[in-house]
Amino acid sequence: MPDVYQAPDAVKPVDPTSHEATLGASRFDPKVFVAQILEKSGEKQGREMMGAYCVNPGKRFINEQDDEEVVLLLRAHPITNLKWILVMMGLVVLPELLTAVGVFSTVPVRFVVMGKLMWYLGVLAYGLERFLNWYYSVFFVTNERVVDIDFINLLTRVVSYANLNHIEEPSMVAGGFFRSLFKYGDVFVATAASDGTAEARAVPYPDRVVRIISELSEELEKRRERGE
């Protein structure tokens, strides 16, 4: 009769000096690499500026590679939304102001009500479009490249990539009283190739972004030299 409760074979331990152990130890781990870069830069995982500056957010994006880890997720500073919010508030109160001064006094009430309803729907659509444009226009910095996603509308978006080993020294522009007060600016990542420049417009803490991109690029170049 076969032994039903036969114990499984013992797992053979792996010699630390063997080829298999050496191969496993030298395997690149993007999470460990990103953690080292963030520690070196003095950054901690988290969200700031209402989600406009996210460190190691754990998010994924279209066409992300298997060995790729998001280091930064950036959006335009929330204060940049102030302009369209004020415009939207003005558009909301405009019909009531016109009614108060008697512009619609000779217009039948039902047409005034219908006109106001269509007006407010248009204002709502405008505000929604501006918010989606801010929320979905993002700039990713990973351990391998930078990814610029520009949201045009619900049907159109523009995605551009730049590998970190092909970039030149990143730069920033943060002049002006308003930008200095709220700590935001533009980051430009020029590539050595002829495919243009990746841009992160009006993002928070541009100096920190430039520093992280520079350190990632330097470490990536060292890995290439070591043949990793």
C-alpha positions in Angstrom: 0.0 0.0 0.0 1.4 3.4 -0.9 2.3 5.7 2.0 -0.3 8.5 1.8 1.3 10.6 4.4 4.8 10.6 2.9 6.7 13.6 4.1 7.9 16.0 1.3 11.5 16.1 0.4 13.6 18.5 2.4 14.4 21.7 0.5 18.1 21.8 -0.3 19.8 25.0 1.1 21.5 27.3 -1.4 25.2 27.8 -1.0 25.7 31.6 -0.6 28.8 31.4 -2.8 27.0 29.5 -5.6 26.2 31.0 -8.9 22.4 31.0 -8.2 22.9 33.0 -5.0 25.2 35.5 -6.6 22.8 36.0 -9.4 19.9 36.6 -7.0 21.9 39.0 -4.9 22.9 41.1 -8.0 19.5 41.3 -9.4 18.3 44.9 -9.7 15.4 45.9 -7.4 13.9 49.2 -8.5 12.1 49.7 -5.1 15.4 49.5 -3.2 17.1 51.7 -5.8 14.3 54.4 -5.5 14.4 54.2 -1.7 18.2 54.9 -1.7 17.7 57.8 -4.0 15.0 59.3 -1.9 17.0 58.8 1.3 20.0 60.5 -0.4 17.8 63.4 -1.5 16.1 63.8 1.9 12.7 63.0 0.5 10.0 60.9 2.2 7.1 59.0 0.7 3.9 61.1 0.8 1.6 63.6 -0.9 2.0 67.4 -0.7 0.2 70.4 -2.3 -3.2 68.6 -2.7 -1.6 65.8 -4.7 0.5 68.1 -7.0 3.8 66.7 -5.5 3.7 63.0 -4.7 6.9 61.1 -3.7 6.9 57.4 -4.5 3.1 57.3 -4.9 2.9 53.6 -6.0 0.9 54.6 -9.1 1.3 53.1 -12.5 0.9 54.7 -15.9 0.4 53.5 -19.5 3.3 51.6 -21.0 5.1 51.4 -17.7 8.0 48.8 -17.8 8.2 45.9 -15.4 11.4 47.1 -13.7 10.2 50.7 -13.5 9.2 52.5 -10.3 7.6 55.9 -10.1 9.7 58.3 -8.0 7.7 61.5 -8.5 4.2 62.3 -9.7 3.8 66.0 -10.4 0.9 68.3 -11.4 0.7 72.0 -11.7 0.6 73.8 -8.3 -3.0 74.1 -7.1 -2.7 77.9 -7.0 -2.6 77.9 -10.8 -6.3 76.9 -10.7 -7.2 80.2 -9.0 -7.6 82.1 -12.3 -10.3 79.8 -13.8 -12.0 79.4 -10.5 -12.4 83.2 -10.2 -13.6 83.3 -13.8 -16.1 80.6 -13.1 -17.4 82.5 -10.0 -17.9 85.6 -12.1 -19.8 83.7 -14.8 -22.1 82.2 -12.1 -23.1 85.6 -10.7 -23.3 87.4 -14.1 -26.9 86.3 -14.9 -28.2 87.5 -11.5 -26.5 90.9 -12.0 -28.0 91.3 -15.4 -31.4 90.4 -14.0 -31.0 92.9 -11.1 -30.3 95.8 -13.5 -33.4 94.9 -15.6 -31.7 93.6 -18.7 -34.3 90.7 -19.0 -37.3 92.8 -17.9 -39.0 92.5 -21.3 -38.1 88.8 -21.8 -40.8 86.2 -20.8 -39.9 84.4 -17.5 -39.8 81.0 -19.1 -37.2 82.0 -21.6 -35.1 83.7 -18.8 -35.2 80.5 -16.7 -34.3 78.3 -19.7 -31.5 80.7 -20.7 -30.1 80.7 -17.2 -30.2 76.9 -17.0 -28.3 76.5 -20.3 -25.8 79.2 -19.0 -25.1 77.4 -15.8 -24.7 74.1 -17.6 -22.1 75.7 -19.8 -20.3 77.2 -16.8 -20.3 73.8 -15.1 -18.9 72.2 -18.2 -16.1 74.8 -18.4 -15.2 74.2 -14.7 -15.1 70.4 -15.2 -12.9 70.7 -18.3 -10.4 72.9 -16.5 -10.3 70.6 -13.5 -9.8 67.5 -15.6 -7.0 69.3 -17.5 -5.2 70.0 -14.3 -5.7 66.6 -12.7 -4.8 64.5 -15.7 -1.9 66.5 -17.0 0.8 64.9 -15.0 4.6 64.6 -15.1 6.2 61.3 -13.9 9.8 60.8 -12.9 10.8 57.1 -12.7 14.0 55.3 -12.1 14.4 55.0 -15.9 12.9 58.0 -17.6 10.6 61.0 -17.4 7.1 60.9 -18.8 5.0 64.0 -19.7 1.3 63.4 -20.2 -0.7 66.4 -21.5 -4.5 66.1 -21.2 -6.1 67.9 -24.1 -9.7 66.6 -23.8 -11.6 63.4 -23.0 -10.6 61.9 -26.3 -7.1 63.3 -26.8 -3.9 63.2 -24.8 -0.3 63.7 -25.7 2.4 61.4 -24.1 6.1 62.0 -24.4 9.1 60.1 -22.9 12.7 60.9 -22.3 15.1 58.2 -21.0 17.3 59.4 -18.1 20.5 58.2 -19.8 19.7 60.4 -22.8 19.1 63.7 -20.9 21.3 66.6 -20.4 21.4 68.6 -17.2 17.8 69.5 -16.1 17.0 73.1 -15.5 14.3 75.2 -13.7 12.7 78.6 -13.9 11.0 79.9 -10.8 11.3 83.7 -11.0 8.7 86.2 -9.9 7.1 87.1 -6.6 4.0 84.9 -6.9 6.1 81.8 -7.8 8.6 82.4 -5.1 5.9 82.9 -2.6 4.1 79.7 -3.4 7.3 77.7 -4.3 6.5 76.5 -7.8 8.1 76.9 -11.2 8.9 75.2 -14.5 11.3 72.2 -15.0 12.9 71.5 -18.3 14.6 68.3 -19.2 16.6 68.6 -22.4 17.6 65.4 -24.2 20.9 64.7 -26.0 18.8 63.4 -29.0 16.8 65.6 -31.3 13.4 64.7 -29.9 13.0 68.0 -28.0 12.5 68.8 -24.3 10.3 67.4 -21.6 8.6 70.1 -19.6 6.9 70.2 -16.2 5.0 73.5 -16.0 4.3 75.3 -12.7 5.1 72.3 -10.5 5.8 72.6 -6.8 9.4 72.6 -5.5 11.2 72.7 -8.9 14.6 72.7 -7.1 13.8 69.4 -5.5 12.6 67.9 -8.7 15.8 68.9 -10.6 17.9 67.5 -7.8 16.2 64.1 -7.9 16.3 63.9 -11.7 20.0 64.7 -11.6 20.7 62.0 -9.0 18.7 59.4 -10.9 20.5 60.2 -14.1 23.9 59.9 -12.4 23.1 56.6 -10.7 21.7 55.2 -13.9 24.9 56.1 -15.7 26.9 54.3 -13.0 24.7 51.2 -13.4 25.3 51.3 -17.1 29.1 51.5 -16.5 28.9 48.5 -14.2 26.9 46.6 -16.8 23.8 46.2 -14.7 
